C-alpha cells in the first residue's frame, strides 16, 4: 500500500487560491502532486497531521507543505481561511521568495485577523477569481510569502546567498534521496566542495550535510510506517537500502526504536 497522491491543481495551471471548504469530514493521509501549499486559517478546530506530527488547529494559524509532505485534516469545527497551491515555476521571477520558503516551519502563528495577512489574502483571492494574469498573481504570491516570512513567529533571516545554496541542496535531496545518500554526490551536483556544503548547513541549520540527508530519508520512512501498511522489507527496498537489516539499523540509530516499534507506538 502506498500513500495516495492527490492533485488539486490541474496540469495546465501553475497557481490556485481558494477558500477552505466548510466541511469537517476527516481526510485520508496523502501527498500532493508536484506543488507546494500554503494554508492560512482564521477559524476552525481539530487537528492537522503533517508527517508523524499532530498539530492542534486553532484560529490565525498558517501551514506550509512542501512537495513531499504527507498530511491530513480532522476538523471538529468548520474551518475558514485560504489555501494557495503553486508550482515552482510560478515564482521564477521571485527566487528569493521561493528559496526562503524552507525557513517556514510546518505551522506558524499568523496573529490577529485585522493585521496584514488576511487583507492580502482577500485581495489575492479576488484577483484570482477575476481572472487576473499569471504575472499579477505571481506578484501577489511573492508579497504574501515575504509578508509571512516577516511575521514575528517566522525563522530568523539569513544571508540570501546562503539561503539560495541551502534551498538548492534541499531541492536536490528531495529529488535524489532514494538513490544518492553521500554528501559528496550532492556537493558534486552543486559544484562546491564538501567542506563548503557543510559550512552552509552549519550556518543555517546548525548541523552538517549528512544529517540533513539522513533526516529526509527518515521522514520518508516514518511516512510509510505511519500512513501505509507496507512491510518493513518493502519500505527498505523503496528507500534503496541493501537489505532490511541495514534499514532497521539506520532507523534505530535515528529514533532509538525499530521500525515496528515505531509503528506500534504511533498507532496507540
C-alpha positions in Angstrom: 0.0 0.0 0.0 1.4 3.4 -1.0 0.4 6.9 0.3 -2.3 8.4 -2.0 -1.2 11.2 -4.3 -3.7 14.0 -4.7 -3.8 16.6 -7.4 -6.0 19.6 -6.7 -4.1 21.7 -9.3 -4.7 20.8 -12.9 -1.6 20.1 -15.0 -2.0 23.2 -17.2 -2.2 25.6 -14.1 0.6 26.9 -12.0 -1.3 28.5 -9.2 -4.7 28.4 -7.4 -6.1 30.2 -4.4 -9.4 29.1 -2.8 -11.3 29.4 0.4 -11.2 26.5 2.8 -14.1 24.1 2.3 -16.7 24.5 5.1 -16.7 20.8 6.0 -15.4 18.8 8.9 -15.1 15.4 7.2 -11.6 13.8 8.1 -9.3 13.5 5.1 -7.1 10.5 4.3 -3.3 11.0 4.7 -2.0 12.0 1.2 0.7 13.8 -0.7 0.3 16.5 -3.3 1.3 16.1 -6.9 4.1 18.5 -7.9 3.1 21.6 -6.0 3.6 23.5 -2.7 0.8 24.5 -0.4 0.3 27.4 1.9 -2.7 27.4 4.3 -4.0 30.3 6.4 -6.8 29.5 8.8 -8.9 32.2 10.5 -11.4 29.8 12.1 -11.6 26.1 12.9 -10.7 23.5 15.5 -9.4 19.9 15.4 -6.1 18.5 14.3 -3.7 18.7 11.3 -1.3 15.8 11.0 1.9 16.5 8.9 4.2 13.6 8.6 4.1 12.0 12.1 3.4 15.2 13.9 -0.1 16.2 15.0 -0.9 19.9 15.5 -3.9 21.4 17.1 -6.0 23.5 14.7 -6.5 27.0 16.2 -7.6 30.3 14.5 -5.0 32.5 13.0 -2.5 29.7 12.2 -0.6 29.1 9.0 0.8 25.9 7.5 3.4 25.3 4.8 3.6 22.0 3.0 6.4 21.2 0.6 6.3 18.9 -2.4 6.8 15.7 -0.4 4.8 16.4 2.7 2.2 13.9 3.8 -0.8 15.4 5.7 -4.4 15.0 6.7 -7.1 17.0 8.5 -9.5 16.1 11.2 -11.7 19.1 11.9 -14.1 19.4 14.9 -15.3 22.9 13.9 -16.0 24.3 10.4 -12.7 25.9 9.1 -12.4 29.2 7.3 -9.4 30.6 5.6 -7.4 30.3 2.4 -5.4 27.6 0.6 -2.8 28.5 -2.0 -1.4 25.8 -4.3 1.5 26.7 -6.5 4.1 25.1 -8.7 7.7 26.2 -8.5 7.6 27.8 -12.0 5.2 30.5 -10.7 8.0 32.0 -8.6 10.6 32.0 -11.3 10.8 35.8 -11.2 11.0 35.8 -7.4 13.8 33.4 -6.5 14.4 35.0 -3.1 10.8 34.3 -2.0 10.9 30.7 -3.3 14.3 29.9 -1.8 13.2 31.4 1.6 10.2 29.0 1.9 12.4 26.5 3.7 12.7 28.9 6.6 9.0 28.5 7.4 8.1 25.8 9.9 5.3 23.4 9.2 3.0 25.6 11.3 3.3 29.2 12.3 1.3 31.9 14.1 -0.4 34.5 11.9 -1.6 37.0 14.5 -4.8 38.8 14.7 -7.1 38.8 11.7 -7.0 42.6 11.5 -3.3 42.6 10.7 -1.7 42.2 7.3 -2.1 38.6 6.2 -5.8 38.2 5.7 -6.4 41.5 3.9 -3.6 40.4 1.5 -5.3 37.0 1.1 -8.7 38.6 0.4 -7.2 40.8 -2.4 -5.2 37.9 -3.8 -8.3 35.8 -3.9 -10.4 38.5 -5.6 -7.7 38.9 -8.3 -7.7 35.2 -8.9 -11.5 35.0 -9.2 -11.5 38.0 -11.6 -9.1 36.1 -13.9 -6.0 38.3 -13.4 -2.9 37.4 -15.3 -0.3 35.0 -14.0 2.1 37.9 -13.7 -0.2 39.7 -11.3 -1.0 36.6 -9.3 2.7 35.7 -9.1 3.4 39.2 -7.7 0.6 38.6 -5.1 2.1 35.3 -4.1 5.6 36.8 -3.7 4.2 39.6 -1.5 2.3 37.0 0.6 5.4 34.9 1.1 7.6 37.8 2.0 5.0 39.1 4.4 4.7 35.7 6.0 8.4 35.4 6.4 8.4 38.7 8.3 5.9 37.5 10.8 7.3 37.6 14.4 6.9 33.8 14.6 8.9 33.1 11.5 12.5 31.9 11.5 15.4 34.4 11.7 16.5 35.9 8.5 19.6 34.6 6.8 22.0 35.8 4.1 20.4 35.5 0.7 23.4 33.7 -0.9 23.4 31.1 1.9 19.6 30.7 1.6 19.9 30.1 -2.2 22.6 27.4 -1.7 20.7 25.6 1.1 17.5 25.8 -0.9 19.3 24.1 -3.8 20.7 21.4 -1.6 17.3 20.7 -0.1 15.7 20.5 -3.6 18.4 18.1 -4.8 17.9 15.9 -1.7 14.2 15.8 -2.4 14.8 14.7 -6.0 17.5 12.1 -5.3 17.4 10.9 -1.7 16.3 7.4 -2.5 19.5 6.7 -4.6 22.0 9.4 -3.6 23.0 9.2 0.1 26.5 10.6 0.2 27.4 14.2 0.8 30.0 14.1 -2.0 27.2 13.3 -4.5 25.3 16.5 -3.6 28.5 18.6 -3.4 29.3 17.5 -7.0 25.8 18.4 -8.2 26.2 21.8 -6.6 29.7 22.2 -7.9 31.1 23.1 -4.5 33.5 21.3 -2.1 32.0 19.1 0.7 33.6 21.5 3.3 31.6 24.4 1.8 28.4 22.5 1.8 28.9 21.5 5.4 29.6 25.2 6.3 26.3 26.2 4.7 24.4 23.6 6.7 26.1 24.6 9.9 25.4 28.3 9.4 21.7 27.8 8.6 20.6 24.7 10.4 23.4 24.2 12.9 24.1 20.7 11.6 26.0 19.0 8.8 25.0 17.9 5.3 25.0 14.2 6.2 22.4 14.7 8.9 20.1 16.6 6.6 20.3 13.8 4.1 19.5 11.3 6.8 16.7 13.4 8.1 15.0 13.3 4.6 15.3 9.5 4.4 13.9 9.2 7.9 10.9 11.4 7.1 10.1 9.2 4.2 10.5 6.0 6.3 8.2 7.5 9.0 5.6 8.5 6.4 5.5 4.9 5.1 5.3 3.4 8.6 2.7 5.9 9.7 0.4 6.1 6.7 0.7 2.8 4.9 0.6 -0.9 5.7 3.8 -1.6 3.8 6.1 -4.3 5.2 9.5 -3.2 6.6 11.2 -5.0 3.8 9.1 -3.2 1.2 10.0 0.2 2.8 13.7 -0.7 2.9 13.5 -1.7 -0.8 11.8 1.6 -1.8 14.4 3.6 0.0 17.2 1.6 -1.7 18.7 0.0 1.4 20.8 -3.1 0.6 18.6 -5.2 2.9 16.0 -4.9 5.7 18.6 -5.2 8.4 20.5 -2.2 7.3 17.3 -0.2 7.2 16.3 -1.3 10.7 19.8 -0.4 11.9 19.6 3.1 10.3 16.1 3.7 11.7 17.1 2.6 15.2 20.1 4.8 15.2 17.9 7.8 14.4 15.0 7.1 16.7 16.1 4.5 19.3 13.2 2.4 18.0 12.9 -0.4 15.4 10.5 0.4 12.6 7.9 -2.0 14.0 8.3 -0.5 17.5 7.8 3.0 16.0 4.7 1.8 14.0 3.2 0.3 17.2 3.9 3.4 19.2 2.2 5.8 16.7 -0.8 3.5 16.3 -1.6 3.7 20.0 
